[in-house]
Amino acid sequence: MSVKKLNVALVGLGGVGQEYLEAVVGDLRFNLVAVADTDCELLRATAKSTGAREYNDHRSLVVETAHIGLDMLLLAVEPFQSVELLPLAANLGVCVFHKTPFARSYAEAKALVESFAQYPHHLIVSRCWRYEPAYQQLLSLDDSVGWVFLASAHVRSSAIGRTGWSGDRVLAGGGVLLNGAYEQVDMLVEFLGVPQEVLALCGFATVPGSVRPYDTEDTAVVSMRFSDDRVVSLAAARGTPDPGWNMTLVGTDGVAEVSQDRMIVAQPGEKERERSFVKSENRFAAELGAIAAWLGGVSALAPSTGEDHLATMAVIQAAYLSAKTGSPETPTKFFE
């Protein structure tokens, strides 16, 4: 018995949009009906190679594909470009899959989540690490390393520049913390919960006395303290020659070291370390495949929603506020 393909449309063909495109085209459960981008040459070439209808106006794609029957809209554009598309999709009853971050502030994220209140699971926000086979032990940390009481993360980013939208705080919402280290903050919040206090410092990679033509931070150092005595530190920098990230989770029964290409678990008294290597060529393929199974009724495992990401947005918002006030800030104040 043949399975009905899911009609999907993709807005944004640059950056992660290329990974979304490859994942969708390579999965027989999807039927790519339309693509949109402001780069006319890239748009034309993609439409020609995939057979999808091309749109240079994002709103037109959402409206027209919704009317012909759209199962999921993939948004690989920045929040300042999608902020008007999300309420439109919500009003049309269209399921959305959005890259991270999906908003520039907690308030914006909350408003977007509320626009999907009638369809709470129709705003899906990526959490691709959950579907990576090499990271599966992260889903049951207590079994792997026991009670995690200390965590640290380092993020190096060269993909995000200092010019254009990424250097403009209004368009970007923030610099390396929001647009470079979001996934790592989200992982820590998912593992450990919402911290009681956040203390942050932000800085710029400019020579003292020189003119800085941008206003989003290049560096961020964040400390988090939890009510159960856990402590966390995160340092992020953009403009580095070796982009990547690593995280260490110290537990009562062992230590987990995680990076973009592997996970290593070490336990006391064990000479051999358990190593798992990332072999996935496309980091979003497994996640999108799982969402296809969920939308098709094959799997009952629901993906992460915009509401699930509100805690992460609150922690980042608290960090930016702390960098301004010079004092620890409480993320839960934004929930109120």
Short mmCIF file of the C-alpha atoms (twelve columns), coordinates in Angstrom:
data_MODEL
# 
_entry.id   MODEL 
# 
loop_
_atom_site.group_PDB 
_atom_site.id 
_atom_site.type_symbol 
_atom_site.label_atom_id 
_atom_site.label_alt_id 
_atom_site.label_comp_id 
_atom_site.label_asym_id 
_atom_site.label_seq_id 
_atom_site.Cartn_x 
_atom_site.Cartn_y 
_atom_site.Cartn_z 
_atom_site.pdbx_PDB_model_num 
ATOM 1   C CA . MET A 1   0.000  0.000  0.000   1 
ATOM 2   C CA . SER A 2   1.436  3.350  -1.029  1 
ATOM 3   C CA . VAL A 3   1.773  6.104  1.550   1 
ATOM 4   C CA . LYS A 4   0.512  9.583  0.685   1 
ATOM 5   C CA . LYS A 5   3.376  12.023 0.280   1 
ATOM 6   C CA . LEU A 6   3.435  15.134 2.408   1 
ATOM 7   C CA . ASN A 7   3.311  18.390 0.477   1 
ATOM 8   C CA . VAL A 8   5.978  20.764 1.797   1 
ATOM 9   C CA . ALA A 9   7.252  24.209 0.823   1 
ATOM 10  C CA . LEU A 10  10.595 25.788 1.712   1 
ATOM 11  C CA . VAL A 11  11.268 29.471 2.362   1 
ATOM 12  C CA . GLY A 12  14.983 30.296 2.413   1 
ATOM 13  C CA . LEU A 13  17.524 28.438 0.300   1 
ATOM 14  C CA . GLY A 14  20.732 29.711 1.874   1 
ATOM 15  C CA . GLY A 15  22.497 28.380 4.972   1 
ATOM 16  C CA . VAL A 16  20.475 25.649 6.678   1 
ATOM 17  C CA . GLY A 17  17.940 26.007 3.866   1 
ATOM 18  C CA . GLN A 18  20.280 23.947 1.685   1 
ATOM 19  C CA . GLU A 19  20.335 21.206 4.319   1 
ATOM 20  C CA . TYR A 20  16.533 21.282 4.569   1 
ATOM 21  C CA . LEU A 21  16.312 21.081 0.793   1 
ATOM 22  C CA . GLU A 22  18.645 18.076 0.583   1 
ATOM 23  C CA . ALA A 23  16.796 16.298 3.401   1 
ATOM 24  C CA . VAL A 24  13.382 16.814 1.821   1 
ATOM 25  C CA . VAL A 25  14.437 15.925 -1.730  1 
ATOM 26  C CA . GLY A 26  16.174 12.803 -0.434  1 
ATOM 27  C CA . ASP A 27  13.126 11.553 1.499   1 
ATOM 28  C CA . LEU A 28  10.393 9.831  -0.536  1 
ATOM 29  C CA . ARG A 29  7.788  10.794 2.050   1 
ATOM 30  C CA . PHE A 30  7.999  14.454 0.993   1 
ATOM 31  C CA . ASN A 31  6.748  16.228 -2.105  1 
ATOM 32  C CA . LEU A 32  8.412  19.628 -2.493  1 
ATOM 33  C CA . VAL A 33  5.761  21.819 -4.114  1 
ATOM 34  C CA . ALA A 34  7.287  25.295 -3.793  1 
ATOM 35  C CA . VAL A 35  10.444 27.198 -2.852  1 
ATOM 36  C CA . ALA A 36  11.093 30.879 -2.126  1 
ATOM 37  C CA . ASP A 37  14.172 33.055 -1.800  1 
ATOM 38  C CA . THR A 38  15.278 36.605 -2.542  1 
ATOM 39  C CA . ASP A 39  18.302 35.336 -4.498  1 
ATOM 40  C CA . CYS A 40  16.780 35.089 -7.982  1 
ATOM 41  C CA . GLU A 41  19.551 32.956 -9.493  1 
ATOM 42  C CA . LEU A 42  19.550 30.456 -6.624  1 
ATOM 43  C CA . LEU A 43  15.752 30.359 -6.656  1 
ATOM 44  C CA . ARG A 44  15.591 29.741 -10.390 1 
ATOM 45  C CA . ALA A 45  18.236 27.008 -10.273 1 
ATOM 46  C CA . THR A 46  16.542 25.257 -7.341  1 
ATOM 47  C CA . ALA A 47  13.113 25.360 -8.965  1 
ATOM 48  C CA . LYS A 48  14.579 23.938 -12.157 1 
ATOM 49  C CA . SER A 49  16.403 21.083 -10.421 1 
ATOM 50  C CA . THR A 50  13.507 20.099 -8.151  1 
ATOM 51  C CA . GLY A 51  10.464 20.888 -10.269 1 
ATOM 52  C CA . ALA A 52  9.050  22.998 -7.415  1 
ATOM 53  C CA . ARG A 53  7.174  26.215 -8.103  1 
ATOM 54  C CA . GLU A 54  9.292  29.309 -7.438  1 
ATOM 55  C CA . TYR A 55  8.282  32.409 -5.467  1 
ATOM 56  C CA . ASN A 56  10.257 35.576 -4.849  1 
ATOM 57  C CA . ASP A 57  7.558  36.781 -2.457  1 
ATOM 58  C CA . HIS A 58  7.387  34.764 0.764   1 
ATOM 59  C CA . ARG A 59  3.821  35.717 1.675   1 
ATOM 60  C CA . SER A 60  2.531  34.658 -1.722  1 
ATOM 61  C CA . LEU A 61  4.089  31.229 -1.275  1 
ATOM 62  C CA . VAL A 62  2.403  30.745 2.109   1 
ATOM 63  C CA . VAL A 63  -1.034 31.840 0.936   1 
ATOM 64  C CA . GLU A 64  -1.076 30.036 -2.402  1 
ATOM 65  C CA . THR A 65  0.378  26.733 -1.201  1 
ATOM 66  C CA . ALA A 66  -1.948 26.712 1.816   1 
ATOM 67  C CA . HIS A 67  -4.924 26.946 -0.506  1 
ATOM 68  C CA . ILE A 68  -3.817 23.982 -2.634  1 
ATOM 69  C CA . GLY A 69  -3.063 21.834 0.408   1 
ATOM 70  C CA . LEU A 70  0.203  22.203 2.321   1 
ATOM 71  C CA . ASP A 71  1.192  19.700 5.004   1 
ATOM 72  C CA . MET A 72  4.238  21.596 6.284   1 
ATOM 73  C CA . LEU A 73  5.991  24.903 5.682   1 
ATOM 74  C CA . LEU A 74  9.746  24.901 6.277   1 
ATOM 75  C CA . LEU A 75  11.171 28.271 7.313   1 
ATOM 76  C CA . ALA A 76  14.947 28.557 6.966   1 
ATOM 77  C CA . VAL A 77  14.985 32.360 7.145   1 
ATOM 78  C CA . GLU A 78  15.862 34.648 10.030  1 
ATOM 79  C CA . PRO A 79  13.220 35.731 12.581  1 
ATOM 80  C CA . PHE A 80  12.989 39.261 11.181  1 
ATOM 81  C CA . GLN A 81  11.994 37.683 7.859   1 
ATOM 82  C CA . SER A 82  9.554  35.130 9.271   1 
ATOM 83  C CA . VAL A 83  7.870  37.161 12.020  1 
ATOM 84  C CA . GLU A 84  5.013  38.100 9.661   1 
ATOM 85  C CA . LEU A 85  4.834  34.699 7.992   1 
ATOM 86  C CA . LEU A 86  4.179  32.724 11.181  1 
ATOM 87  C CA . PRO A 87  0.854  34.372 12.184  1 
ATOM 88  C CA . LEU A 88  -0.202 34.082 8.544   1 
ATOM 89  C CA . ALA A 89  0.550  30.360 8.542   1 
ATOM 90  C CA . ALA A 90  -1.247 29.990 11.887  1 
ATOM 91  C CA . ASN A 91  -4.382 31.666 10.527  1 
ATOM 92  C CA . LEU A 92  -4.310 29.342 7.518   1 
ATOM 93  C CA . GLY A 93  -3.871 26.268 9.718   1 
ATOM 94  C CA . VAL A 94  -0.492 25.407 8.212   1 
ATOM 95  C CA . CYS A 95  2.051  23.350 10.180  1 
ATOM 96  C CA . VAL A 96  5.442  25.101 10.353  1 
ATOM 97  C CA . PHE A 97  8.965  23.797 10.902  1 
ATOM 98  C CA . HIS A 98  11.303 26.674 11.833  1 
ATOM 99  C CA . LYS A 99  15.057 26.780 12.245  1 
ATOM 100 C CA . THR A 100 16.546 28.112 15.478  1 
ATOM 101 C CA . PRO A 101 16.208 30.720 16.754  1 
ATOM 102 C CA . PHE A 102 12.613 31.300 15.695  1 
ATOM 103 C CA . ALA A 103 12.328 34.690 17.425  1 
ATOM 104 C CA . ARG A 104 14.479 37.639 18.495  1 
ATOM 105 C CA . SER A 105 13.206 37.988 22.054  1 
ATOM 106 C CA . TYR A 106 11.137 36.163 24.622  1 
ATOM 107 C CA . ALA A 107 8.188  38.514 24.075  1 
ATOM 108 C CA . GLU A 108 8.258  37.906 20.331  1 
ATOM 109 C CA . ALA A 109 8.553  34.151 20.849  1 
ATOM 110 C CA . LYS A 110 5.599  34.152 23.272  1 
ATOM 111 C CA . ALA A 111 3.428  36.121 20.840  1 
ATOM 112 C CA . LEU A 112 4.246  33.740 17.995  1 
ATOM 113 C CA . VAL A 113 3.486  30.708 20.152  1 
ATOM 114 C CA . GLU A 114 0.152  32.238 21.127  1 
ATOM 115 C CA . SER A 115 -0.736 32.762 17.457  1 
ATOM 116 C CA . PHE A 116 -0.625 28.964 17.117  1 
ATOM 117 C CA . ALA A 117 -2.635 28.372 20.319  1 
ATOM 118 C CA . GLN A 118 -5.462 26.722 18.374  1 
ATOM 119 C CA . TYR A 119 -2.933 24.294 16.886  1 
ATOM 120 C CA . PRO A 120 -0.250 23.951 19.602  1 
ATOM 121 C CA . HIS A 121 1.795  21.346 17.750  1 
ATOM 122 C CA . HIS A 122 1.724  23.216 14.451  1 
ATOM 123 C CA . LEU A 123 4.712  25.418 15.313  1 
ATOM 124 C CA . ILE A 124 7.649  23.013 15.342  1 
ATOM 125 C CA . VAL A 125 11.078 24.404 16.200  1 
ATOM 126 C CA . SER A 126 14.160 22.391 15.353  1 
ATOM 127 C CA . ARG A 127 15.948 20.328 17.980  1 
ATOM 128 C CA . CYS A 128 17.974 18.184 15.599  1 
ATOM 129 C CA . TRP A 129 20.466 16.875 18.169  1 
ATOM 130 C CA . ARG A 130 17.712 14.717 19.699  1 
ATOM 131 C CA . TYR A 131 17.640 12.621 16.524  1 
ATOM 132 C CA . GLU A 132 21.386 12.121 16.096  1 
ATOM 133 C CA . PRO A 133 22.276 8.442  16.889  1 
ATOM 134 C CA . ALA A 134 25.637 9.442  18.389  1 
ATOM 135 C CA . TYR A 135 23.866 11.613 20.998  1 
ATOM 136 C CA . GLN A 136 21.240 9.130  22.152  1 
ATOM 137 C CA . GLN A 137 22.769 8.807  25.629  1 
ATOM 138 C CA . LEU A 138 21.985 12.497 26.149  1 
ATOM 139 C CA . LEU A 139 18.311 11.542 26.314  1 
ATOM 140 C CA . SER A 140 18.984 9.532  29.495  1 
ATOM 141 C CA . LEU A 141 21.859 11.344 31.193  1 
ATOM 142 C CA . ASP A 142 21.066 9.914  34.620  1 
ATOM 143 C CA . ASP A 143 21.726 6.418  33.266  1 
ATOM 144 C CA . SER A 144 24.976 7.502  31.593  1 
ATOM 145 C CA . VAL A 145 26.697 9.792  34.097  1 
ATOM 146 C CA . GLY A 146 24.329 10.068 37.039  1 
ATOM 147 C CA . TRP A 147 23.225 13.400 38.520  1 
ATOM 148 C CA . VAL A 148 24.796 16.185 36.469  1 
ATOM 149 C CA . PHE A 149 26.010 18.905 38.832  1 
ATOM 150 C CA . LEU A 150 28.428 20.797 36.557  1 
ATOM 151 C CA . ALA A 151 28.345 21.636 32.867  1 
ATOM 152 C CA . SER A 152 30.427 23.819 30.577  1 
ATOM 153 C CA . ALA A 153 30.137 24.657 26.900  1 
ATOM 154 C CA . HIS A 154 32.299 26.490 24.358  1 
ATOM 155 C CA . VAL A 155 30.998 27.714 21.007  1 
ATOM 156 C CA . ARG A 156 33.096 29.094 18.158  1 
ATOM 157 C CA . SER A 157 31.319 30.628 15.206  1 
ATOM 158 C CA . SER A 158 32.625 32.007 11.934  1 
ATOM 159 C CA . ALA A 159 29.444 31.626 9.905   1 
ATOM 160 C CA . ILE A 160 27.804 34.706 11.390  1 
ATOM 161 C CA . GLY A 161 29.334 37.946 10.192  1 
ATOM 162 C CA . ARG A 162 29.267 41.405 11.659  1 
ATOM 163 C CA . THR A 163 27.714 43.182 8.672   1 
ATOM 164 C CA . GLY A 164 24.205 43.231 7.293   1 
ATOM 165 C CA . TRP A 165 21.333 41.884 9.395   1 
ATOM 166 C CA . SER A 166 23.583 40.015 11.847  1 
ATOM 167 C CA . GLY A 167 25.293 43.231 12.952  1 
ATOM 168 C CA . ASP A 168 22.018 45.080 13.498  1 
ATOM 169 C CA . ARG A 169 20.506 44.447 16.936  1 
ATOM 170 C CA . VAL A 170 16.985 45.325 15.787  1 
ATOM 171 C CA . LEU A 171 17.059 42.823 12.925  1 
ATOM 172 C CA . ALA A 172 19.160 40.168 14.644  1 
ATOM 173 C CA . GLY A 173 17.893 40.459 18.211  1 
ATOM 174 C CA . GLY A 174 21.384 39.667 19.450  1 
ATOM 175 C CA . GLY A 175 24.808 38.480 18.392  1 
ATOM 176 C CA . VAL A 176 26.728 35.288 19.026  1 
ATOM 177 C CA . LEU A 177 24.678 34.211 22.049  1 
ATOM 178 C CA . LEU A 178 21.307 34.189 20.267  1 
ATOM 179 C CA . ASN A 179 22.453 33.505 16.719  1 
ATOM 180 C CA . GLY A 180 25.524 31.383 17.338  1 
ATOM 181 C CA . ALA A 181 25.124 29.524 20.634  1 
ATOM 182 C CA . TYR A 182 21.348 29.039 20.705  1 
ATOM 183 C CA . GLU A 183 21.495 25.276 20.200  1 
ATOM 184 C CA . GLN A 184 23.955 24.776 23.060  1 
ATOM 185 C CA . VAL A 185 21.899 26.932 25.445  1 
ATOM 186 C CA . ASP A 186 18.823 24.962 24.397  1 
ATOM 187 C CA . MET A 187 20.609 21.671 25.103  1 
ATOM 188 C CA . LEU A 188 21.633 22.803 28.583  1 
ATOM 189 C CA . VAL A 189 18.119 23.981 29.396  1 
ATOM 190 C CA . GLU A 190 16.695 20.715 28.089  1 
ATOM 191 C CA . PHE A 191 19.114 18.684 30.237  1 
ATOM 192 C CA . LEU A 192 19.066 20.732 33.437  1 
ATOM 193 C CA . GLY A 193 15.962 22.917 33.368  1 
ATOM 194 C CA . VAL A 194 15.631 26.685 33.852  1 
ATOM 195 C CA . PRO A 195 18.386 28.217 36.028  1 
ATOM 196 C CA . GLN A 196 17.507 30.269 39.073  1 
ATOM 197 C CA . GLU A 197 19.979 32.997 38.135  1 
ATOM 198 C CA . VAL A 198 21.918 33.991 35.027  1 
ATOM 199 C CA . LEU A 199 24.969 36.267 35.024  1 
ATOM 200 C CA . ALA A 200 26.432 37.322 31.679  1 
ATOM 201 C CA . LEU A 201 29.152 39.453 30.122  1 
ATOM 202 C CA . CYS A 202 29.222 40.426 26.452  1 
ATOM 203 C CA . GLY A 203 32.057 41.919 24.429  1 
ATOM 204 C CA . PHE A 204 33.297 42.908 20.985  1 
ATOM 205 C CA . ALA A 205 36.217 41.750 18.859  1 
ATOM 206 C CA . THR A 206 37.429 45.224 17.962  1 
ATOM 207 C CA . VAL A 207 40.657 47.074 18.664  1 
ATOM 208 C CA . PRO A 208 40.163 49.666 21.435  1 
ATOM 209 C CA . GLY A 209 39.550 53.102 19.983  1 
ATOM 210 C CA . SER A 210 38.503 51.835 16.538  1 
ATOM 211 C CA . VAL A 211 35.072 52.487 15.031  1 
ATOM 212 C CA . ARG A 212 32.668 49.548 15.325  1 
ATOM 213 C CA . PRO A 213 30.133 49.496 12.444  1 
ATOM 214 C CA . TYR A 214 27.840 46.985 14.169  1 
ATOM 215 C CA . ASP A 215 26.107 46.653 17.546  1 
ATOM 216 C CA . THR A 216 25.659 42.927 18.197  1 
ATOM 217 C CA . GLU A 217 28.110 41.161 20.501  1 
ATOM 218 C CA . ASP A 218 31.035 39.036 19.289  1 
ATOM 219 C CA . THR A 219 31.619 37.302 22.614  1 
ATOM 220 C CA . ALA A 220 29.464 36.157 25.504  1 
ATOM 221 C CA . VAL A 221 30.307 34.453 28.776  1 
ATOM 222 C CA . VAL A 222 27.286 33.158 30.701  1 
ATOM 223 C CA . SER A 223 27.116 31.620 34.178  1 
ATOM 224 C CA . MET A 224 23.992 29.842 35.390  1 
ATOM 225 C CA . ARG A 225 23.100 28.799 38.919  1 
ATOM 226 C CA . PHE A 226 20.291 26.363 39.610  1 
ATOM 227 C CA . SER A 227 18.194 25.982 42.757  1 
ATOM 228 C CA . ASP A 228 19.511 22.427 43.190  1 
ATOM 229 C CA . ASP A 229 23.149 23.619 43.365  1 
ATOM 230 C CA . ARG A 230 24.007 22.794 39.761  1 
ATOM 231 C CA . VAL A 231 26.238 25.326 38.025  1 
ATOM 232 C CA . VAL A 232 26.826 25.900 34.312  1 
ATOM 233 C CA . SER A 233 29.147 28.069 32.243  1 
ATOM 234 C CA . LEU A 234 29.011 28.877 28.539  1 
ATOM 235 C CA . ALA A 235 31.476 30.893 26.461  1 
ATOM 236 C CA . ALA A 236 30.800 31.854 22.847  1 
ATOM 237 C CA . ALA A 237 32.772 33.793 20.241  1 
ATOM 238 C CA . ARG A 238 32.218 34.614 16.597  1 
ATOM 239 C CA . GLY A 239 34.762 35.357 13.905  1 
ATOM 240 C CA . THR A 240 36.994 32.406 14.861  1 
ATOM 241 C CA . PRO A 241 38.935 30.413 12.251  1 
ATOM 242 C CA . ASP A 242 37.842 27.032 13.637  1 
ATOM 243 C CA . PRO A 243 34.031 26.961 14.026  1 
ATOM 244 C CA . GLY A 244 32.613 24.276 16.261  1 
ATOM 245 C CA . TRP A 245 31.425 23.535 19.769  1 
ATOM 246 C CA . ASN A 246 32.016 21.245 22.698  1 
ATOM 247 C CA . MET A 247 30.250 20.555 25.968  1 
ATOM 248 C CA . THR A 248 31.238 18.736 29.145  1 
ATOM 249 C CA . LEU A 249 28.645 17.326 31.526  1 
ATOM 250 C CA . VAL A 250 30.019 16.212 34.889  1 
ATOM 251 C CA . GLY A 251 27.839 13.808 36.839  1 
ATOM 252 C CA . THR A 252 28.057 11.815 40.057  1 
ATOM 253 C CA . ASP A 253 28.761 8.619  38.092  1 
ATOM 254 C CA . GLY A 254 30.773 9.851  35.125  1 
ATOM 255 C CA . VAL A 255 31.549 12.545 32.588  1 
ATOM 256 C CA . ALA A 256 30.096 13.082 29.114  1 
ATOM 257 C CA . GLU A 257 32.004 15.063 26.513  1 
ATOM 258 C CA . VAL A 258 29.960 16.142 23.518  1 
ATOM 259 C CA . SER A 259 30.979 17.984 20.346  1 
ATOM 260 C CA . GLN A 260 29.752 18.452 16.799  1 
ATOM 261 C CA . ASP A 261 31.359 15.173 15.719  1 
ATOM 262 C CA . ARG A 262 31.276 12.823 18.727  1 
ATOM 263 C CA . MET A 263 30.172 11.917 22.225  1 
ATOM 264 C CA . ILE A 264 32.476 10.312 24.785  1 
ATOM 265 C CA . VAL A 265 31.334 8.902  28.132  1 
ATOM 266 C CA . ALA A 266 33.871 8.160  30.858  1 
ATOM 267 C CA . GLN A 267 33.018 6.450  34.129  1 
ATOM 268 C CA . PRO A 268 35.158 5.979  37.285  1 
ATOM 269 C CA . GLY A 269 37.178 2.773  37.264  1 
ATOM 270 C CA . GLU A 270 36.582 2.145  33.570  1 
ATOM 271 C CA . LYS A 271 39.710 2.280  31.423  1 
ATOM 272 C CA . GLU A 272 37.775 2.175  28.141  1 
ATOM 273 C CA . ARG A 273 35.746 5.215  27.225  1 
ATOM 274 C CA . GLU A 274 32.497 4.766  25.333  1 
ATOM 275 C CA . ARG A 275 32.753 6.677  22.069  1 
ATOM 276 C CA . SER A 276 30.013 7.454  19.561  1 
ATOM 277 C CA . PHE A 277 30.802 9.314  16.353  1 
ATOM 278 C CA . VAL A 278 28.453 11.481 14.332  1 
ATOM 279 C CA . LYS A 279 28.084 9.862  10.919  1 
ATOM 280 C CA . SER A 280 25.000 11.669 9.636   1 
ATOM 281 C CA . GLU A 281 25.768 13.594 6.453   1 
ATOM 282 C CA . ASN A 282 22.701 15.813 6.943   1 
ATOM 283 C CA . ARG A 283 21.952 16.813 10.543  1 
ATOM 284 C CA . PHE A 284 18.288 17.546 9.789   1 
ATOM 285 C CA . ALA A 285 17.399 14.439 7.771   1 
ATOM 286 C CA . ALA A 286 16.558 12.257 10.770  1 
ATOM 287 C CA . GLU A 287 14.559 15.035 12.441  1 
ATOM 288 C CA . LEU A 288 12.507 15.796 9.346   1 
ATOM 289 C CA . GLY A 289 11.994 12.087 8.782   1 
ATOM 290 C CA . ALA A 290 10.657 11.717 12.331  1 
ATOM 291 C CA . ILE A 291 8.321  14.663 11.788  1 
ATOM 292 C CA . ALA A 292 7.076  13.043 8.570   1 
ATOM 293 C CA . ALA A 293 6.284  9.889  10.550  1 
ATOM 294 C CA . TRP A 294 4.446  11.952 13.151  1 
ATOM 295 C CA . LEU A 295 2.451  13.945 10.598  1 
ATOM 296 C CA . GLY A 296 1.616  10.719 8.784   1 
ATOM 297 C CA . GLY A 297 0.290  9.122  11.955  1 
ATOM 298 C CA . VAL A 298 3.003  6.465  11.963  1 
ATOM 299 C CA . SER A 299 4.667  7.772  15.132  1 
ATOM 300 C CA . ALA A 300 3.100  9.209  18.285  1 
ATOM 301 C CA . LEU A 301 6.357  10.949 19.278  1 
ATOM 302 C CA . ALA A 302 5.636  14.669 18.890  1 
ATOM 303 C CA . PRO A 303 8.484  17.017 17.878  1 
ATOM 304 C CA . SER A 304 9.580  20.041 19.905  1 
ATOM 305 C CA . THR A 305 7.242  23.014 19.653  1 
ATOM 306 C CA . GLY A 306 7.700  26.737 19.921  1 
ATOM 307 C CA . GLU A 307 6.312  26.520 23.455  1 
ATOM 308 C CA . ASP A 308 9.043  24.015 24.350  1 
ATOM 309 C CA . HIS A 309 11.630 26.634 23.335  1 
ATOM 310 C CA . LEU A 310 10.246 29.458 25.477  1 
ATOM 311 C CA . ALA A 311 12.442 28.429 28.415  1 
ATOM 312 C CA . THR A 312 15.554 28.725 26.242  1 
ATOM 313 C CA . MET A 313 14.452 32.148 25.002  1 
ATOM 314 C CA . ALA A 314 13.891 33.257 28.611  1 
ATOM 315 C CA . VAL A 315 17.417 32.197 29.615  1 
ATOM 316 C CA . ILE A 316 18.945 34.081 26.670  1 
ATOM 317 C CA . GLN A 317 16.805 37.140 27.411  1 
ATOM 318 C CA . ALA A 318 17.939 37.031 31.042  1 
ATOM 319 C CA . ALA A 319 21.564 36.809 29.895  1 
ATOM 320 C CA . TYR A 320 21.241 39.913 27.710  1 
ATOM 321 C CA . LEU A 321 19.525 41.775 30.541  1 
ATOM 322 C CA . SER A 322 22.296 40.741 32.936  1 
ATOM 323 C CA . ALA A 323 24.941 42.013 30.522  1 
ATOM 324 C CA . LYS A 324 23.214 45.422 30.696  1 
ATOM 325 C CA . THR A 325 22.565 45.582 34.432  1 
ATOM 326 C CA . GLY A 326 25.781 43.907 35.569  1 
ATOM 327 C CA . SER A 327 23.747 41.819 38.015  1 
ATOM 328 C CA . PRO A 328 22.333 38.276 38.013  1 
ATOM 329 C CA . GLU A 329 18.891 38.046 36.438  1 
ATOM 330 C CA . THR A 330 16.092 35.502 36.854  1 
ATOM 331 C CA . PRO A 331 14.717 33.882 33.656  1 
ATOM 332 C CA . THR A 332 11.418 32.952 35.300  1 
ATOM 333 C CA . LYS A 333 10.484 36.651 35.559  1 
ATOM 334 C CA . PHE A 334 9.674  36.535 31.842  1 
ATOM 335 C CA . PHE A 335 7.146  33.743 32.377  1 
ATOM 336 C CA . GLU A 336 5.216  36.087 34.646  1 
# 
